[in-house]
Amino acid sequence: MMKRIRDACEPGDLAGKAVLVTGGARRVGAAICRRLHAAGANVLVHYRTSRRDALRLERELDARRPRSAECVCADLLDQEALPGLVRAALARFGRLDALVNNASSFFATPFGRVSAKDWIDLMGTNLQAPLFLSQAAAPELMRRRGAIVNIVDIHAERPLEGHLAYSIAKAGLVALTRGLARELAPRVRVNAVAPGAIAWPESGALADASIQAQILARTPLGRMGGPADVASAVHYLIGAPFVTGQILAVDGGRSVMM
């Protein structure tokens, strides 16, 4: 068993395969792209507004292995644009072996002040886009016996105060993960990573240092993780041949204290 787990994460184990990572230009998404690329995968880096970061990452990866990366722009709220991401992977790499639904909107929506615009944004990026992008990718993933990895959140099961719509959307993504694991079995494995304190938001209440300290005080490992921790979990789940329908918490144990 231990040998099988190690083999799933060996450097080069994704050689010749192609992976689409949404929101792949920055932060956790960029770490996922780098990790999978280092394992041998060709990577299609999706972005919406982070063009400069996406192009920089494409150049970085291509410098390590020529013609192994490409970035593509799309608004995930535009449902008609989603099949184009799959077509872009096939046009560039001739195949698609894995989809990582990483892109996410995150902002506060206190109950009583949730707007329709907030709902459309948070549900659209965190749930609707993963559903319809997975649907578009499914025929090719089935041909390749591939994998889908969704990035959820520990607050999918334990809602974050003041972030009602976000928590609902991520809970839906957990349900989607388990539902797709049944729908696409046995040819496609579908799992999710549920991060805890990994990369603090750049704005909002969670950007406050005192709140961050309170969160870490309730984390058994006593520290925050990093994007590389999520990336390694994604890598494992893409390569784990007998794992599907699972939600892997990468949170330093915080979920057991909530």
C-alpha positions in Angstrom: 0.0 0.0 0.0 2.7 2.5 0.9 4.6 1.7 -2.2 1.5 2.4 -4.3 1.1 5.8 -2.6 4.7 6.7 -3.2 4.5 5.6 -6.8 1.5 8.0 -7.4 3.6 11.0 -6.5 7.0 10.1 -8.1 8.6 12.9 -10.1 7.8 12.4 -13.7 4.7 10.3 -13.0 2.6 12.7 -15.1 4.9 12.7 -18.1 3.1 13.2 -21.3 -0.2 14.0 -19.7 -2.1 17.3 -20.0 -3.8 19.1 -17.1 -6.1 22.2 -17.2 -5.9 24.3 -14.0 -8.5 27.1 -13.6 -7.3 30.2 -11.8 -3.8 28.9 -12.4 -1.9 32.2 -12.8 -1.5 33.2 -9.1 -1.3 32.0 -5.5 -2.5 28.4 -5.0 -3.3 27.9 -8.6 0.2 28.8 -9.7 1.7 26.4 -7.1 -0.5 23.6 -8.5 0.7 24.4 -12.0 4.3 24.3 -11.0 3.9 21.1 -9.0 2.1 19.2 -11.8 4.6 20.5 -14.4 7.5 19.4 -12.3 5.9 15.9 -12.3 6.0 15.9 -16.1 2.6 17.3 -17.1 1.8 19.8 -19.8 -0.3 22.5 -18.2 -3.0 24.8 -19.6 -3.1 27.8 -17.3 -6.6 29.4 -17.2 -6.9 33.0 -16.1 -9.5 35.8 -16.2 -7.8 39.1 -15.3 -4.3 38.0 -14.3 -2.8 38.1 -17.8 0.6 39.3 -16.8 1.0 36.6 -14.1 -0.3 33.9 -16.5 2.2 34.9 -19.3 5.0 35.0 -16.8 4.2 31.5 -15.5 3.9 30.2 -19.1 7.4 31.5 -19.9 8.8 30.1 -16.7 7.4 26.6 -17.4 8.3 26.6 -21.0 11.9 27.6 -20.1 12.1 24.3 -18.1 10.5 22.2 -20.8 9.8 23.8 -24.2 6.1 24.0 -25.4 4.8 22.4 -22.2 2.6 25.3 -21.0 0.0 27.6 -22.4 -2.3 30.2 -20.8 -5.8 30.9 -21.9 -8.3 33.6 -20.9 -11.9 32.9 -20.1 -14.7 34.3 -17.9 -15.9 31.2 -16.0 -19.3 32.9 -15.5 -19.8 32.7 -19.3 -21.1 29.1 -19.6 -20.6 29.1 -23.4 -16.9 29.8 -22.9 -16.2 26.7 -20.9 -16.0 24.1 -23.7 -13.5 26.4 -25.3 -11.0 25.6 -22.5 -11.2 21.9 -23.2 -10.8 22.6 -26.9 -7.7 24.7 -26.2 -6.1 21.9 -24.3 -6.8 19.4 -27.1 -5.5 21.9 -29.7 -2.3 22.6 -27.8 -1.5 19.2 -26.3 -3.7 16.7 -28.2 -5.3 15.4 -25.0 -6.6 16.2 -21.6 -6.0 13.9 -18.6 -6.9 15.9 -15.6 -9.0 19.0 -14.7 -8.3 21.0 -11.5 -11.2 23.3 -10.6 -9.2 25.8 -8.6 -10.7 29.2 -9.5 -12.8 30.8 -6.8 -14.4 34.0 -5.7 -14.3 34.8 -2.0 -15.8 37.7 -0.2 -18.1 38.3 2.7 -21.9 38.1 2.3 -23.5 38.6 5.8 -27.1 37.3 6.0 -29.5 40.1 5.4 -27.2 41.8 2.9 -26.7 39.0 0.3 -27.4 40.5 -3.1 -28.4 38.6 -6.3 -25.1 39.8 -7.8 -23.1 38.3 -4.9 -25.0 35.0 -5.3 -24.4 34.8 -9.0 -20.7 35.5 -8.6 -20.0 33.1 -5.7 -22.2 30.3 -7.0 -21.0 30.8 -10.5 -17.3 30.6 -9.9 -17.4 28.0 -7.1 -20.1 25.6 -8.2 -21.6 26.4 -11.6 -18.3 26.6 -13.5 -16.9 23.4 -12.0 -20.1 21.6 -13.0 -20.2 22.7 -16.6 -16.5 22.6 -17.2 -16.4 19.0 -15.8 -19.3 18.2 -18.1 -17.4 19.6 -21.1 -14.2 17.8 -20.2 -15.9 14.4 -19.3 -15.8 12.8 -22.8 -12.0 13.3 -23.1 -11.3 12.5 -19.5 -13.2 9.2 -19.9 -11.2 8.3 -22.9 -8.0 9.0 -20.9 -9.2 7.4 -17.7 -8.4 10.7 -16.1 -9.2 12.7 -13.0 -10.9 15.8 -11.7 -9.8 17.5 -8.5 -11.9 20.3 -7.1 -10.6 22.8 -4.5 -13.3 23.2 -1.9 -12.9 24.5 1.7 -13.1 23.3 5.2 -15.9 25.8 5.6 -18.0 23.8 3.2 -19.0 21.6 6.2 -18.5 24.2 8.9 -19.8 27.5 7.5 -17.6 30.6 7.9 -19.5 33.4 9.8 -20.4 36.3 7.5 -19.6 34.3 4.3 -23.0 32.6 3.9 -23.1 32.4 0.1 -19.5 31.3 -0.2 -20.0 28.5 2.3 -23.1 27.3 0.5 -21.3 27.3 -2.8 -18.4 25.3 -1.5 -20.8 22.9 0.2 -22.4 22.4 -3.2 -19.0 21.7 -4.7 -18.4 19.0 -2.1 -21.7 17.4 -3.2 -20.7 17.8 -6.8 -17.4 16.0 -6.1 -19.1 13.0 -4.6 -21.9 13.0 -7.2 -19.5 13.1 -10.1 -17.4 10.3 -8.5 -20.5 8.1 -9.0 -21.6 9.5 -12.3 -18.1 9.1 -14.0 -17.0 5.9 -12.4 -15.2 3.8 -13.2 -13.4 5.7 -15.9 -12.8 9.1 -14.2 -11.9 9.6 -10.6 -13.2 12.7 -8.9 -11.9 14.1 -5.5 -11.4 17.4 -3.7 -8.9 19.2 -1.5 -10.3 21.2 1.4 -7.7 23.8 2.4 -7.6 25.5 5.8 -5.3 28.5 6.5 -3.1 28.4 3.4 -2.9 31.8 1.8 -4.6 34.7 3.6 -7.1 36.7 1.6 -5.7 40.0 0.3 -8.6 42.0 1.7 -11.6 41.5 4.0 -11.9 40.5 7.7 -9.5 37.5 7.3 -6.7 39.9 6.2 -6.7 41.2 9.8 -3.6 40.0 11.7 -5.5 39.5 15.0 -8.1 37.3 13.4 -5.3 35.3 11.7 -3.7 34.8 15.0 -6.9 33.5 16.5 -7.3 31.0 13.7 -3.8 29.7 14.1 -4.3 29.3 17.8 -7.1 26.9 17.0 -5.0 24.9 14.6 -3.3 21.8 16.1 -0.1 22.2 14.1 0.0 25.8 15.3 0.9 27.4 11.9 -0.5 28.1 8.5 0.3 26.0 5.5 1.3 27.1 2.1 0.2 26.8 -1.5 2.7 23.9 -2.0 0.7 21.9 0.6 -2.4 22.1 -1.5 -0.4 21.4 -4.7 1.1 18.2 -3.3 -2.4 17.0 -2.3 -3.7 17.7 -5.8 -0.8 15.9 -7.3 -1.5 12.9 -5.1 -5.2 12.8 -6.0 -4.5 13.0 -9.7 -2.2 10.0 -9.5 -4.0 7.9 -6.9 -5.6 5.0 -8.8 -7.9 3.7 -6.1 -9.2 6.9 -4.6 -12.4 8.6 -5.7 -15.2 10.6 -4.0 -13.0 11.8 -1.2 -12.5 15.2 0.4 -8.9 15.6 1.6 -8.5 18.3 4.3 -5.2 20.2 4.1 -5.7 22.4 7.2 -3.1 21.5 9.8 -5.9 19.8 11.8 -8.0 22.9 12.2 -11.2 21.1 11.1 -11.1 18.8 14.1 -11.1 21.9 16.4 -14.0 23.7 14.8 
